[in-house]
Amino acid sequence: MNIVIDTSVVIAVITNEKHKPQLVRMTEGMDLIAPSSLHWEIGNALSAMLKRQRLTLEQAKMAVSAYKQIPLRLSDVELDMTIDLAEKLDIYAYDAYVIACALKHRCSLLTLDNSLAEAARKIGVRVREEVS
């Protein structure tokens, strides 16, 4: 079974946040898909954490190493569809990439980002909500 995951899920897993065990269980046996932008978003999130001193450089490198171990399929999405979604849902392109990916692959979305989840639901994407 396919599921689209976003940056919030990956960051929670690779930085050992409290949701990690639950997220790992929820995605076990699933084929994980993310928009191709995920790679750059992970780098941006980790650099922001470094800048805010939430991570050391060593921790960030360990997170990158953990990221490389995730069996993940990156998928290109159509830019015109993304721009349409961004305008229609009043969201940034990065969130629209994730929603477009879920629509393209006709599968549900797993995110820890409430505003992304809300936007995805508005357009008919099923959102996994078991994370507490």
N, CA, C and O atoms as CSV, one atom per row, in Angstrom:
chain,resi,resn,atom,element,x,y,z
A,1,MET,N,N,0.843,-1.175,0.000
A,1,MET,CA,C,0.000,0.000,0.000
A,1,MET,C,C,0.894,1.247,0.000
A,1,MET,O,O,1.887,1.309,0.724
A,2,ASN,N,N,0.528,2.231,-0.818
A,2,ASN,CA,C,1.272,3.484,-0.902
A,2,ASN,C,C,0.748,4.502,0.098
A,2,ASN,O,O,-0.442,4.530,0.413
A,3,ILE,N,N,1.648,5.330,0.588
A,3,ILE,CA,C,1.265,6.476,1.412
A,3,ILE,C,C,2.255,7.606,1.153
A,3,ILE,O,O,3.462,7.378,1.064
A,4,VAL,N,N,1.738,8.815,1.033
A,4,VAL,CA,C,2.590,9.988,0.871
A,4,VAL,C,C,2.926,10.522,2.255
A,4,VAL,O,O,2.051,10.675,3.107
A,5,ILE,N,N,4.197,10.800,2.462
A,5,ILE,CA,C,4.631,11.410,3.720
A,5,ILE,C,C,5.239,12.764,3.413
A,5,ILE,O,O,5.738,13.004,2.314
A,6,ASP,N,N,5.190,13.644,4.400
A,6,ASP,CA,C,5.741,14.980,4.203
A,6,ASP,C,C,6.972,15.180,5.090
A,6,ASP,O,O,7.395,14.279,5.815
A,7,THR,N,N,7.516,16.357,5.010
A,7,THR,CA,C,8.729,16.696,5.750
A,7,THR,C,C,8.545,16.545,7.250
A,7,THR,O,O,9.460,16.094,7.939
A,8,SER,N,N,7.384,16.913,7.768
A,8,SER,CA,C,7.170,16.849,9.216
A,8,SER,C,C,7.324,15.424,9.738
A,8,SER,O,O,7.848,15.214,10.832
A,9,VAL,N,N,6.876,14.459,8.966
A,9,VAL,CA,C,6.976,13.051,9.365
A,9,VAL,C,C,8.439,12.607,9.339
A,9,VAL,O,O,8.921,11.977,10.280
A,10,VAL,N,N,9.129,12.937,8.268
A,10,VAL,CA,C,10.529,12.528,8.145
A,10,VAL,C,C,11.377,13.174,9.232
A,10,VAL,O,O,12.204,12.505,9.852
A,11,ILE,N,N,11.180,14.459,9.468
A,11,ILE,CA,C,11.960,15.153,10.504
A,11,ILE,C,C,11.693,14.527,11.869
A,11,ILE,O,O,12.626,14.332,12.648
A,12,ALA,N,N,10.441,14.211,12.172
A,12,ALA,CA,C,10.113,13.588,13.465
A,12,ALA,C,C,10.846,12.268,13.633
A,12,ALA,O,O,11.294,11.940,14.731
A,13,VAL,N,N,10.971,11.512,12.555
A,13,VAL,CA,C,11.634,10.210,12.625
A,13,VAL,C,C,13.150,10.369,12.734
A,13,VAL,O,O,13.777,9.746,13.590
A,14,ILE,N,N,13.737,11.192,11.879
A,14,ILE,CA,C,15.207,11.261,11.841
A,14,ILE,C,C,15.806,12.065,12.988
A,14,ILE,O,O,17.006,11.973,13.247
A,15,THR,N,N,14.980,12.853,13.679
A,15,THR,CA,C,15.497,13.590,14.845
A,15,THR,C,C,14.975,12.997,16.153
A,15,THR,O,O,15.101,13.602,17.218
A,16,ASN,N,N,14.388,11.807,16.054
A,16,ASN,CA,C,13.931,11.074,17.242
A,16,ASN,C,C,12.936,11.845,18.104
A,16,ASN,O,O,13.027,11.838,19.332
A,17,GLU,N,N,11.983,12.512,17.446
A,17,GLU,CA,C,10.935,13.211,18.190
A,17,GLU,C,C,9.977,12.196,18.813
A,17,GLU,O,O,10.028,11.008,18.492
A,18,LYS,N,N,9.124,12.659,19.684
A,18,LYS,CA,C,8.245,11.759,20.450
A,18,LYS,C,C,7.335,10.893,19.585
A,18,LYS,O,O,6.944,9.805,20.009
A,19,HIS,N,N,6.991,11.347,18.388
A,19,HIS,CA,C,6.090,10.603,17.507
A,19,HIS,C,C,6.795,9.496,16.724
A,19,HIS,O,O,6.139,8.710,16.040
A,20,LYS,N,N,8.115,9.427,16.814
A,20,LYS,CA,C,8.865,8.481,15.982
A,20,LYS,C,C,8.348,7.045,16.072
A,20,LYS,O,O,8.044,6.458,15.034
A,21,PRO,N,N,8.234,6.454,17.262
A,21,PRO,CA,C,7.794,5.046,17.299
A,21,PRO,C,C,6.440,4.822,16.632
A,21,PRO,O,O,6.250,3.840,15.916
A,22,GLN,N,N,5.512,5.728,16.867
A,22,GLN,CA,C,4.179,5.598,16.280
A,22,GLN,C,C,4.235,5.752,14.756
A,22,GLN,O,O,3.564,5.014,14.034
A,23,LEU,N,N,5.027,6.700,14.269
A,23,LEU,CA,C,5.144,6.913,12.827
A,23,LEU,C,C,5.783,5.712,12.144
A,23,LEU,O,O,5.361,5.312,11.059
A,24,VAL,N,N,6.788,5.143,12.772
A,24,VAL,CA,C,7.434,3.959,12.210
A,24,VAL,C,C,6.440,2.803,12.135
A,24,VAL,O,O,6.368,2.108,11.121
A,25,ARG,N,N,5.674,2.595,13.206
A,25,ARG,CA,C,4.652,1.533,13.197
A,25,ARG,C,C,3.608,1.778,12.104
A,25,ARG,O,O,3.216,0.852,11.394
A,26,MET,N,N,3.168,3.018,11.976
A,26,MET,CA,C,2.115,3.351,11.006
A,26,MET,C,C,2.548,3.154,9.558
A,26,MET,O,O,1.713,2.929,8.682
A,27,THR,N,N,3.849,3.239,9.308
A,27,THR,CA,C,4.335,3.148,7.932
A,27,THR,C,C,4.993,1.806,7.622
A,27,THR,O,O,5.435,1.572,6.498
A,28,GLU,N,N,5.055,0.928,8.617
A,28,GLU,CA,C,5.648,-0.389,8.401
A,28,GLU,C,C,4.911,-1.138,7.301
A,28,GLU,O,O,3.683,-1.229,7.310
A,29,GLY,N,N,5.668,-1.667,6.362
A,29,GLY,CA,C,5.086,-2.425,5.264
A,29,GLY,C,C,4.476,-1.572,4.166
A,29,GLY,O,O,3.956,-2.107,3.187
A,30,MET,N,N,4.530,-0.268,4.309
A,30,MET,CA,C,3.973,0.644,3.308
A,30,MET,C,C,5.061,1.075,2.334
A,30,MET,O,O,6.245,1.090,2.670
A,31,ASP,N,N,4.645,1.418,1.139
A,31,ASP,CA,C,5.542,2.044,0.174
A,31,ASP,C,C,5.440,3.544,0.388
A,31,ASP,O,O,4.389,4.144,0.160
A,32,LEU,N,N,6.535,4.144,0.826
A,32,LEU,CA,C,6.544,5.571,1.148
A,32,LEU,C,C,6.876,6.395,-0.087
A,32,LEU,O,O,7.847,6.122,-0.793
A,33,ILE,N,N,6.058,7.401,-0.331
A,33,ILE,CA,C,6.223,8.282,-1.485
A,33,ILE,C,C,6.253,9.717,-0.969
A,33,ILE,O,O,5.561,10.058,-0.010
A,34,ALA,N,N,7.053,10.541,-1.608
A,34,ALA,CA,C,7.092,11.969,-1.284
A,34,ALA,C,C,7.428,12.741,-2.556
A,34,ALA,O,O,8.035,12.195,-3.477
A,35,PRO,N,N,7.033,14.006,-2.605
A,35,PRO,CA,C,7.419,14.800,-3.768
A,35,PRO,C,C,8.938,14.970,-3.792
A,35,PRO,O,O,9.595,14.936,-2.752
A,36,SER,N,N,9.477,15.150,-4.983
A,36,SER,CA,C,10.928,15.309,-5.142
A,36,SER,C,C,11.494,16.457,-4.320
A,36,SER,O,O,12.686,16.468,-4.010
A,37,SER,N,N,10.673,17.401,-3.972
A,37,SER,CA,C,11.121,18.548,-3.165
A,37,SER,C,C,11.515,18.146,-1.747
A,37,SER,O,O,12.168,18.919,-1.047
A,38,LEU,N,N,11.127,16.955,-1.317
A,38,LEU,CA,C,11.401,16.536,0.059
A,38,LEU,C,C,12.881,16.630,0.408
A,38,LEU,O,O,13.240,17.094,1.491
A,39,HIS,N,N,13.725,16.197,-0.492
A,39,HIS,CA,C,15.164,16.202,-0.242
A,39,HIS,C,C,15.640,17.598,0.181
A,39,HIS,O,O,16.407,17.743,1.132
A,40,TRP,N,N,15.179,18.603,-0.531
A,40,TRP,CA,C,15.605,19.980,-0.244
A,40,TRP,C,C,14.926,20.502,1.019
A,40,TRP,O,O,15.522,21.266,1.778
A,41,GLU,N,N,13.689,20.093,1.239
A,41,GLU,CA,C,12.981,20.519,2.447
A,41,GLU,C,C,13.641,19.962,3.702
A,41,GLU,O,O,13.685,20.636,4.731
A,42,ILE,N,N,14.150,18.742,3.626
A,42,ILE,CA,C,14.854,18.152,4.768
A,42,ILE,C,C,16.102,18.983,5.071
A,42,ILE,O,O,16.370,19.314,6.226
A,43,GLY,N,N,16.848,19.310,4.043
A,43,GLY,CA,C,18.033,20.154,4.228
A,43,GLY,C,C,17.681,21.496,4.832
A,43,GLY,O,O,18.384,21.983,5.718
A,44,ASN,N,N,16.605,22.096,4.365
A,44,ASN,CA,C,16.173,23.390,4.893
A,44,ASN,C,C,15.749,23.278,6.353
A,44,ASN,O,O,16.104,24.126,7.171
A,45,ALA,N,N,14.991,22.235,6.681
A,45,ALA,CA,C,14.534,22.047,8.062
A,45,ALA,C,C,15.714,21.824,9.003
A,45,ALA,O,O,15.761,22.392,10.094
A,46,LEU,N,N,16.661,21.000,8.577
A,46,LEU,CA,C,17.827,20.747,9.429
A,46,LEU,C,C,18.677,22.002,9.598
A,46,LEU,O,O,19.179,22.267,10.691
A,47,SER,N,N,18.842,22.773,8.529
A,47,SER,CA,C,19.626,24.008,8.650
A,47,SER,C,C,18.925,25.003,9.566
A,47,SER,O,O,19.588,25.727,10.309
A,48,ALA,N,N,17.599,25.051,9.524
A,48,ALA,CA,C,16.852,25.932,10.431
A,48,ALA,C,C,17.042,25.478,11.879
A,48,ALA,O,O,17.184,26.306,12.780
A,49,MET,N,N,17.045,24.167,12.098
A,49,MET,CA,C,17.252,23.647,13.446
A,49,MET,C,C,18.667,23.963,13.942
A,49,MET,O,O,18.871,24.246,15.122
A,50,LEU,N,N,19.629,23.913,13.035
A,50,LEU,CA,C,20.998,24.300,13.398
A,50,LEU,C,C,21.052,25.780,13.771
A,50,LEU,O,O,21.641,26.157,14.784
A,51,LYS,N,N,20.433,26.602,12.945
A,51,LYS,CA,C,20.440,28.051,13.172
A,51,LYS,C,C,19.794,28.407,14.510
A,51,LYS,O,O,20.253,29.311,15.209
A,52,ARG,N,N,18.723,27.688,14.860
A,52,ARG,CA,C,18.029,27.949,16.130
A,52,ARG,C,C,18.667,27.200,17.304
A,52,ARG,O,O,18.177,27.258,18.431
A,53,GLN,N,N,19.760,26.501,17.021
A,53,GLN,CA,C,20.503,25.732,18.018
A,53,GLN,C,C,19.655,24.635,18.670
A,53,GLN,O,O,19.822,24.322,19.848
A,54,ARG,N,N,18.748,24.064,17.885
A,54,ARG,CA,C,17.961,22.911,18.342
A,54,ARG,C,C,18.700,21.613,18.069
A,54,ARG,O,O,18.370,20.569,18.632
A,55,LEU,N,N,19.717,21.686,17.186
A,55,LEU,CA,C,20.560,20.544,16.838
A,55,LEU,C,C,22.005,20.989,16.765
A,55,LEU,O,O,22.300,22.140,16.443
A,56,THR,N,N,22.897,20.071,17.067
A,56,THR,CA,C,24.318,20.318,16.810
A,56,THR,C,C,24.618,19.840,15.393
A,56,THR,O,O,23.801,19.154,14.779
A,57,LEU,N,N,25.777,20.199,14.882
A,57,LEU,CA,C,26.172,19.741,13.558
A,57,LEU,C,C,26.258,18.214,13.533
A,57,LEU,O,O,25.844,17.587,12.558
A,58,GLU,N,N,26.783,17.626,14.576
A,58,GLU,CA,C,26.875,16.167,14.646
A,58,GLU,C,C,25.479,15.534,14.608
A,58,GLU,O,O,25.276,14.537,13.915
A,59,GLN,N,N,24.526,16.096,15.336
A,59,GLN,CA,C,23.156,15.569,15.324
A,59,GLN,C,C,22.525,15.718,13.942
A,59,GLN,O,O,21.815,14.826,13.479
A,60,ALA,N,N,22.786,16.843,13.289
A,60,ALA,CA,C,22.242,17.065,11.945
A,60,ALA,C,C,22.807,16.038,10.967
A,60,ALA,O,O,22.078,15.520,10.121
A,61,LYS,N,N,24.093,15.743,11.078
A,61,LYS,CA,C,24.702,14.742,10.197
A,61,LYS,C,C,24.149,13.352,10.480
A,61,LYS,O,O,23.966,12.560,9.556
A,62,MET,N,N,23.882,13.049,11.742
A,62,MET,CA,C,23.262,11.766,12.088
A,62,MET,C,C,21.854,11.695,11.505
A,62,MET,O,O,21.424,10.639,11.039
A,63,ALA,N,N,21.136,12.817,11.530
A,63,ALA,CA,C,19.789,12.862,10.958
A,63,ALA,C,C,19.837,12.632,9.450
A,63,ALA,O,O,18.996,11.919,8.902
A,64,VAL,N,N,20.814,13.231,8.782
A,64,VAL,CA,C,20.968,13.017,7.336
A,64,VAL,C,C,21.248,11.544,7.053
A,64,VAL,O,O,20.693,10.969,6.117
A,65,SER,N,N,22.106,10.942,7.861
A,65,SER,CA,C,22.405,9.522,7.701
A,65,SER,C,C,21.139,8.676,7.885
A,65,SER,O,O,20.902,7.738,7.124
A,66,ALA,N,N,20.337,9.008,8.889
A,66,ALA,CA,C,19.076,8.292,9.120
A,66,ALA,C,C,18.113,8.500,7.946
A,66,ALA,O,O,17.429,7.564,7.534
A,67,TYR,N,N,18.059,9.710,7.412
A,67,TYR,CA,C,17.206,10.022,6.265
A,67,TYR,C,C,17.556,9.137,5.070
A,67,TYR,O,O,16.674,8.640,4.370
A,68,LYS,N,N,18.854,8.951,4.849
A,68,LYS,CA,C,19.307,8.143,3.716
A,68,LYS,C,C,18.885,6.682,3.848
A,68,LYS,O,O,18.863,5.957,2.853
A,69,GLN,N,N,18.555,6.248,5.040
A,69,GLN,CA,C,18.158,4.853,5.272
A,69,GLN,C,C,16.665,4.608,5.038
A,69,GLN,O,O,16.232,3.458,4.963
A,70,ILE,N,N,15.883,5.671,4.924
A,70,ILE,CA,C,14.434,5.519,4.748
A,70,ILE,C,C,14.144,5.060,3.313
A,70,ILE,O,O,14.562,5.715,2.359
A,71,PRO,N,N,13.437,3.948,3.160
A,71,PRO,CA,C,13.089,3.478,1.813
A,71,PRO,C,C,11.955,4.333,1.252
A,71,PRO,O,O,10.781,4.109,1.550
A,72,LEU,N,N,12.320,5.290,0.456
A,72,LEU,CA,C,11.407,6.335,0.029
A,72,LEU,C,C,11.490,6.495,-1.481
A,72,LEU,O,O,12.578,6.500,-2.056
A,73,ARG,N,N,10.332,6.626,-2.118
A,73,ARG,CA,C,10.293,6.906,-3.558
A,73,ARG,C,C,9.930,8.369,-3.742
A,73,ARG,O,O,8.864,8.816,-3.318
A,74,LEU,N,N,10.827,9.107,-4.380
A,74,LEU,CA,C,10.553,10.508,-4.666
A,74,LEU,C,C,9.833,10.602,-6.012
A,74,LEU,O,O,10.185,9.910,-6.967
A,75,SER,N,N,8.833,11.458,-6.069
A,75,SER,CA,C,7.988,11.563,-7.250
A,75,SER,C,C,7.886,13.021,-7.708
A,75,SER,O,O,7.622,13.924,-6.913
A,76,ASP,N,N,8.100,13.224,-8.998
A,76,ASP,CA,C,7.919,14.562,-9.557
A,76,ASP,C,C,6.424,14.860,-9.666
A,76,ASP,O,O,5.625,13.973,-9.967
A,77,VAL,N,N,6.065,16.093,-9.423
A,77,VAL,CA,C,4.680,16.522,-9.594
A,77,VAL,C,C,4.658,17.665,-10.609
A,77,VAL,O,O,5.650,18.367,-10.807
A,78,GLU,N,N,3.521,17.828,-11.231
A,78,GLU,CA,C,3.371,18.855,-12.257
A,78,GLU,C,C,3.322,20.246,-11.625
A,78,GLU,O,O,2.535,20.496,-10.712
A,79,LEU,N,N,4.160,21.134,-12.114
A,79,LEU,CA,C,4.223,22.483,-11.550
A,79,LEU,C,C,2.916,23.246,-11.764
A,79,LEU,O,O,2.480,23.978,-10.875
A,80,ASP,N,N,2.287,23.086,-12.923
A,80,ASP,CA,C,1.036,23.809,-13.150
A,80,ASP,C,C,-0.057,23.352,-12.190
A,80,ASP,O,O,-0.847,24.168,-11.715
A,81,MET,N,N,-0.106,22.055,-11.905
A,81,MET,CA,C,-1.080,21.541,-10.937
A,81,MET,C,C,-0.778,22.105,-9.548
A,81,MET,O,O,-1.687,22.458,-8.796
A,82,THR,N,N,0.496,22.180,-9.226
A,82,THR,CA,C,0.922,22.698,-7.922
A,82,THR,C,C,0.500,24.155,-7.750
A,82,THR,O,O,0.006,24.544,-6.692
A,83,ILE,N,N,0.695,24.942,-8.776
A,83,ILE,CA,C,0.324,26.367,-8.699
A,83,ILE,C,C,-1.190,26.510,-8.574
A,83,ILE,O,O,-1.678,27.355,-7.823
A,84,ASP,N,N,-1.930,25.683,-9.310
A,84,ASP,CA,C,-3.399,25.699,-9.190
A,84,ASP,C,C,-3.829,25.364,-7.761
A,84,ASP,O,O,-4.697,26.030,-7.197
A,85,LEU,N,N,-3.217,24.324,-7.179
A,85,LEU,CA,C,-3.549,23.941,-5.802
A,85,LEU,C,C,-3.173,25.039,-4.811
A,85,LEU,O,O,-3.927,25.338,-3.885
A,86,ALA,N,N,-2.012,25.630,-5.013
A,86,ALA,CA,C,-1.558,26.693,-4.106
A,86,ALA,C,C,-2.543,27.859,-4.102
A,86,ALA,O,O,-2.856,28.415,-3.049
A,87,GLU,N,N,-3.027,28.221,-5.288
A,87,GLU,CA,C,-3.980,29.335,-5.375
A,87,GLU,C,C,-5.330,28.941,-4.798
A,87,GLU,O,O,-5.920,29.686,-4.015
A,88,LYS,N,N,-5.810,27.788,-5.180
A,88,LYS,CA,C,-7.135,27.337,-4.752
A,88,LYS,C,C,-7.221,27.157,-3.241
A,88,LYS,O,O,-8.234,27.494,-2.629
A,89,LEU,N,N,-6.146,26.622,-2.634
A,89,LEU,CA,C,-6.153,26.310,-1.205
A,89,LEU,C,C,-5.459,27.376,-0.352
A,89,LEU,O,O,-5.418,27.273,0.874
A,90,ASP,N,N,-4.913,28.407,-1.021
A,90,ASP,CA,C,-4.202,29.487,-0.329
A,90,ASP,C,C,-3.068,28.922,0.542
A,90,ASP,O,O,-2.977,29.196,1.739
A,91,ILE,N,N,-2.205,28.121,-0.111
A,91,ILE,CA,C,-1.076,27.494,0.575
A,91,ILE,C,C,0.213,27.762,-0.207
A,91,ILE,O,O,0.177,28.208,-1.354
A,92,TYR,N,N,1.328,27.487,0.424
A,92,TYR,CA,C,2.622,27.610,-0.238
A,92,TYR,C,C,2.854,26.413,-1.156
A,92,TYR,O,O,2.234,25.362,-0.999
A,93,ALA,N,N,3.749,26.591,-2.107
A,93,ALA,CA,C,4.050,25.545,-3.078
A,93,ALA,C,C,4.517,24.261,-2.408
A,93,ALA,O,O,4.141,23.175,-2.850
A,94,TYR,N,N,5.326,24.350,-1.356
A,94,TYR,CA,C,5.828,23.128,-0.718
A,94,TYR,C,C,4.689,22.250,-0.205
A,94,TYR,O,O,4.759,21.026,-0.320
A,95,ASP,N,N,3.652,22.846,0.351
A,95,ASP,CA,C,2.496,22.065,0.780
A,95,ASP,C,C,1.718,21.548,-0.430
A,95,ASP,O,O,1.212,20.426,-0.424
A,96,ALA,N,N,1.631,22.378,-1.463
A,96,ALA,CA,C,0.930,21.959,-2.681
A,96,ALA,C,C,1.644,20.781,-3.348
A,96,ALA,O,O,0.984,19.919,-3.928
A,97,TYR,N,N,2.970,20.726,-3.279
A,97,TYR,CA,C,3.704,19.586,-3.842
A,97,TYR,C,C,3.256,18.282,-3.179
A,97,TYR,O,O,3.054,17.269,-3.849
A,98,VAL,N,N,3.106,18.323,-1.865
A,98,VAL,CA,C,2.723,17.123,-1.113
A,98,VAL,C,C,1.305,16.690,-1.497
A,98,VAL,O,O,1.051,15.509,-1.732
A,99,ILE,N,N,0.399,17.644,-1.556
A,99,ILE,CA,C,-0.983,17.338,-1.923
A,99,ILE,C,C,-1.050,16.819,-3.362
A,99,ILE,O,O,-1.757,15.851,-3.643
A,100,ALA,N,N,-0.314,17.465,-4.269
A,100,ALA,CA,C,-0.284,17.009,-5.668
A,100,ALA,C,C,0.256,15.585,-5.767
A,100,ALA,O,O,-0.214,14.793,-6.585
A,101,CYS,N,N,1.229,15.268,-4.946
A,101,CYS,CA,C,1.805,13.919,-4.929
A,101,CYS,C,C,0.753,12.895,-4.486
A,101,CYS,O,O,0.629,11.829,-5.090
A,102,ALA,N,N,0.009,13.215,-3.449
A,102,ALA,CA,C,-1.046,12.312,-2.972
A,102,ALA,C,C,-2.133,12.144,-4.041
A,102,ALA,O,O,-2.631,11.038,-4.251
A,103,LEU,N,N,-2.493,13.222,-4.704
A,103,LEU,CA,C,-3.492,13.134,-5.772
A,103,LEU,C,C,-2.964,12.303,-6.940
A,103,LEU,O,O,-3.682,11.463,-7.483
A,104,LYS,N,N,-1.725,12.534,-7.318
A,104,LYS,CA,C,-1.119,11.814,-8.446
A,104,LYS,C,C,-1.113,10.305,-8.199
A,104,LYS,O,O,-1.404,9.519,-9.102
A,105,HIS,N,N,-0.783,9.915,-6.991
A,105,HIS,CA,C,-0.658,8.490,-6.673
A,105,HIS,C,C,-1.937,7.898,-6.074
A,105,HIS,O,O,-1.990,6.714,-5.744
A,106,ARG,N,N,-2.962,8.738,-5.940
A,106,ARG,CA,C,-4.267,8.301,-5.410
A,106,ARG,C,C,-4.108,7.557,-4.087
A,106,ARG,O,O,-4.618,6.452,-3.904
A,107,CYS,N,N,-3.389,8.193,-3.179
A,107,CYS,CA,C,-3.196,7.552,-1.880
A,107,CYS,C,C,-3.318,8.574,-0.759
A,107,CYS,O,O,-3.375,9.780,-0.998
A,108,SER,N,N,-3.356,8.077,0.443
A,108,SER,CA,C,-3.525,8.951,1.595
A,108,SER,C,C,-2.215,9.644,1.949
A,108,SER,O,O,-1.147,9.318,1.431
A,109,LEU,N,N,-2.338,10.606,2.844
A,109,LEU,CA,C,-1.228,11.446,3.275
A,109,LEU,C,C,-1.030,11.288,4.769
A,109,LEU,O,O,-1.990,11.254,5.538
A,110,LEU,N,N,0.224,11.192,5.167
A,110,LEU,CA,C,0.574,11.181,6.579
A,110,LEU,C,C,1.397,12.421,6.853
A,110,LEU,O,O,2.455,12.620,6.256
A,111,THR,N,N,0.906,13.261,7.765
A,111,THR,CA,C,1.581,14.506,8.108
A,111,THR,C,C,1.343,14.829,9.565
A,111,THR,O,O,0.352,14.394,10.153
A,112,LEU,N,N,2.247,15.587,10.146
A,112,LEU,CA,C,2.057,16.129,11.492
A,112,LEU,C,C,1.661,17.602,11.427
A,112,LEU,O,O,1.464,18.247,12.456
A,113,ASP,N,N,1.549,18.123,10.214
A,113,ASP,CA,C,1.239,19.526,9.962
A,113,ASP,C,C,-0.278,19.691,9.814
A,113,ASP,O,O,-0.858,19.294,8.804
A,114,ASN,N,N,-0.907,20.277,10.827
A,114,ASN,CA,C,-2.366,20.409,10.828
A,114,ASN,C,C,-2.898,21.251,9.673
A,114,ASN,O,O,-3.941,20.927,9.106
A,115,SER,N,N,-2.199,22.322,9.319
A,115,SER,CA,C,-2.696,23.167,8.226
A,115,SER,C,C,-2.586,22.440,6.880
A,115,SER,O,O,-3.448,22.609,6.017
A,116,LEU,N,N,-1.546,21.645,6.697
A,116,LEU,CA,C,-1.423,20.844,5.480
A,116,LEU,C,C,-2.535,19.793,5.442
A,116,LEU,O,O,-3.150,19.577,4.397
A,117,ALA,N,N,-2.788,19.151,6.560
A,117,ALA,CA,C,-3.848,18.146,6.633
A,117,ALA,C,C,-5.198,18.764,6.279
A,117,ALA,O,O,-5.975,18.176,5.527
A,118,GLU,N,N,-5.471,19.925,6.811
A,118,GLU,CA,C,-6.741,20.604,6.540
A,118,GLU,C,C,-6.875,20.939,5.054
A,118,GLU,O,O,-7.931,20.717,4.461
A,119,ALA,N,N,-5.817,21.467,4.455
A,119,ALA,CA,C,-5.845,21.808,3.031
A,119,ALA,C,C,-6.035,20.553,2.180
A,119,ALA,O,O,-6.791,20.566,1.208
A,120,ALA,N,N,-5.350,19.474,2.546
A,120,ALA,CA,C,-5.462,18.221,1.789
A,120,ALA,C,C,-6.891,17.686,1.833
A,120,ALA,O,O,-7.423,17.233,0.819
A,121,ARG,N,N,-7.504,17.741,3.006
A,121,ARG,CA,C,-8.894,17.264,3.140
A,121,ARG,C,C,-9.838,18.074,2.264
A,121,ARG,O,O,-10.768,17.519,1.679
A,122,LYS,N,N,-9.607,19.385,2.166
A,122,LYS,CA,C,-10.472,20.256,1.357
A,122,LYS,C,C,-10.503,19.828,-0.108
A,122,LYS,O,O,-11.503,20.025,-0.799
A,123,ILE,N,N,-9.407,19.243,-0.574
A,123,ILE,CA,C,-9.328,18.860,-1.985
A,123,ILE,C,C,-9.624,17.377,-2.189
A,123,ILE,O,O,-9.544,16.867,-3.307
A,124,GLY,N,N,-9.970,16.686,-1.089
A,124,GLY,CA,C,-10.378,15.294,-1.200
A,124,GLY,C,C,-9.309,14.258,-0.923
A,124,GLY,O,O,-9.516,13.075,-1.195
A,125,VAL,N,N,-8.163,14.675,-0.387
A,125,VAL,CA,C,-7.108,13.725,-0.046
A,125,VAL,C,C,-7.395,13.170,1.347
A,125,VAL,O,O,-7.668,13.920,2.285
A,126,ARG,N,N,-7.331,11.849,1.465
A,126,ARG,CA,C,-7.510,11.203,2.761
A,126,ARG,C,C,-6.247,11.416,3.595
A,126,ARG,O,O,-5.133,11.194,3.121
A,127,VAL,N,N,-6.432,11.842,4.820
A,127,VAL,CA,C,-5.297,12.135,5.707
A,127,VAL,C,C,-5.315,11.142,6.858
A,127,VAL,O,O,-6.339,10.966,7.518
A,128,ARG,N,N,-4.190,10.499,7.095
A,128,ARG,CA,C,-4.046,9.597,8.234
A,128,ARG,C,C,-3.940,10.446,9.481
A,128,ARG,O,O,-3.087,11.330,9.556
A,129,GLU,N,N,-4.785,10.197,10.452
A,129,GLU,CA,C,-4.857,11.052,11.629
A,129,GLU,C,C,-4.583,10.349,12.938
A,129,GLU,O,O,-4.896,10.892,13.998
A,130,GLU,N,N,-4.020,9.181,12.902
A,130,GLU,CA,C,-3.830,8.410,14.125
A,130,GLU,C,C,-2.704,8.915,15.010
A,130,GLU,O,O,-2.526,8.420,16.122
A,131,VAL,N,N,-1.947,9.886,14.539
A,131,VAL,CA,C,-0.810,10.380,15.320
A,131,VAL,C,C,-1.311,11.248,16.444
A,131,VAL,O,O,-2.087,12.180,16.231
A,132,SER,N,N,-0.858,10.931,17.655
A,132,SER,CA,C,-1.297,11.733,18.819
A,132,SER,C,C,-0.111,12.231,19.605
A,132,SER,O,O,-0.282,12.919,20.611
